[in-house]
Amino acid sequence: MTKIIAALVAGVFAVASVGAFAAAHAGAQPAKDGKKDEMKKDAPKADAKKDEAKKDAKK
């Protein structure tokens, strides 16, 4: 009976350690936030406006 309990306890520790090891290497997934996507889309527009302003200033 004690051998079975010892085997079960060892199994629990093994599963827990494998789970912790896998979680440590998984890494965090980037958050999918609508605001970040909008900011990325607006950035080229802002750059285009700056370029147009520079062209107008040179003329």
C-alpha positions in Angstrom: 0.0 0.0 0.0 2.8 2.4 0.8 4.5 1.7 -2.5 1.3 2.6 -4.4 1.0 5.9 -2.4 4.7 6.7 -3.1 4.2 6.0 -6.8 1.1 8.2 -6.9 2.9 11.1 -5.1 5.9 10.8 -7.4 3.5 10.8 -10.4 1.8 14.0 -9.2 5.2 15.7 -8.8 6.3 14.6 -12.3 3.1 15.9 -13.9 3.4 19.2 -12.0 7.0 19.7 -13.0 6.4 18.9 -16.7 3.5 21.3 -16.7 5.6 24.0 -15.2 8.4 23.4 -17.6 6.0 23.6 -20.6 4.4 26.8 -19.3 7.8 28.4 -18.8 8.6 27.9 -22.5 5.2 28.7 -24.0 5.6 32.5 -23.8 2.9 35.1 -23.6 0.6 35.6 -26.6 0.3 39.2 -27.8 -2.9 40.8 -26.8 -5.3 41.5 -29.7 -6.4 45.0 -29.0 -8.3 47.0 -31.5 -6.6 50.2 -30.5 -3.1 48.9 -31.3 -4.3 47.8 -34.8 -5.8 51.3 -35.4 -2.6 53.0 -34.3 -0.6 50.8 -36.7 -3.0 51.7 -39.6 -2.9 55.4 -38.8 0.9 55.5 -38.7 1.4 55.3 -42.5 -1.2 58.0 -43.0 0.6 60.3 -40.6 3.9 59.7 -42.4 2.2 60.4 -45.7 0.9 63.7 -44.4 4.4 64.7 -43.2 5.9 63.8 -46.6 3.3 65.9 -48.4 3.9 68.8 -46.0 7.7 68.6 -46.7 7.0 68.5 -50.5 4.8 71.6 -50.2 7.4 73.4 -48.1 10.1 72.7 -50.8 7.9 74.2 -53.5 
